[in-house]
Amino acid sequence: MDFRDLAYVEAIAKYQNITRAAEAIPVSQPALSKFLACLEDELGLRLFDRIDRKYIPTYAGERYLEYARTILETKASLDSELADIIKRDVGVLNIGLPNMRCAYMLPKTLPEFNTEYPNVKVNIFEGTSAVIDRRLLDGDIDLAFYSKPHEQNPHIEYERLAREELRLCTCRNHPVKCSARDGHVELSALRDERLILLSPEQRTGQISRYWLKRAGIDLSNSITTNNMPAVISLTELGWGVSFVFESHLKWHSPKPEIDTYSFGDGRVMSDFVAAWRKGGYLSSYAREFIRIAGKLYA
């Protein structure tokens, strides 16, 4: 057995299909089918059940995969550390970013990073915070940047880069302004307002729903979207009220024509973090990307 064998089994489990797994590796479909048949024959047990043309791991397969993923993650960490030791500064950095942060972070971080590490290829994966967490744990990405969750995953390490406030947003001179005190609005003032909310898979969506439910606000009069620019534009038009992190408002272009307020118990603050798999090795260039991103939020 070699590391390639482990990667082959992991690909079959991920795609549940020999043809798609073979395309992703890549290797020919007959070669992958022959490999699996030989491996199962060698082990004397089946790693996958064939159900409705899908390859579903058996109990033995699940155990094999658990060890295979641990071994492959350890190898990736070893490769990165050895590369640092011999100072090749050559490699691949896979980064996960929520869509909105991606729009303003990349132009302000990638050029500087590329100047320092021209031989490191950067791959960007966009998605909601929940999707990024799954890809981080699956080993598809090495490093992520997002708002820290309330319930932290024990298998993920977090490094705080900044503190930022989640703001209640309305159109200019919205009636809720009359109830504001020192720039703060009680959420009870929103009982008759239409809400423009981000998906529960997005950190902003999670945090805003937590506070709205805590205030007893009915969420039935709301619309949900994954698109932050749409949220800001609808808010400007007075179509509803929304919740947006201050960094998104700062970097949004053009500057939004909206009013913003604090809410909750004083101010609702969140940590903006870099995240990676617990126990994983961070290369020197991954650490440098974290430093550059931190400057953006300083």
MOFEN-V537644 format. One line per field, one symbol per residue. phi: phi as a letter, one per 40 degrees, with the letter a starting at -180 (. if undefined). psi: psi as a letter, one per 20 degrees, with the letter a starting at -180 (. if undefined). A space follows every 50 residues. Layout:
phi=???
psi=???
This chain:
phi=.bcccccccccccccfacccccccccacccccccdccccccccgaccbcc bfgbcbdccccccccdccccccccccccdcccccccfcfbibbbbbbcdc cdcbcccbbcdcccccbccbcbbbbbicdcccdcccccgcbcabbacccc cccccbcbbcbabaccbcbbcdfcdcccccbfgbbcccccdbccbbbcdc cbcdcccccdcccccgcccccabbacbcdcdccccdcgcibabacccccc ccbcdccbbbacagcgbcbaccbcbaccgcccccccccccccccccbc
psi=qrhhgghghhgghgikpgghghhhgqrqghhgggggggghgghkrphpqo oljqoppaghgggghghghgghhgggggggghhggjlhkpapoopppqgg hhhigghiggggghhhmijppppppqarhggggghghijhqhqqpappqg oqpijpqpophrpqqpqpprrpkqhihhiqoljpppihijhjqppoqqqi iqgghggghghghhikppjhmrqpqioghhggghghijiaqrppqhhhhg ipprppmrqqqrrbmepoqqppqqqrppiqpprhhghhhggghhhhj.
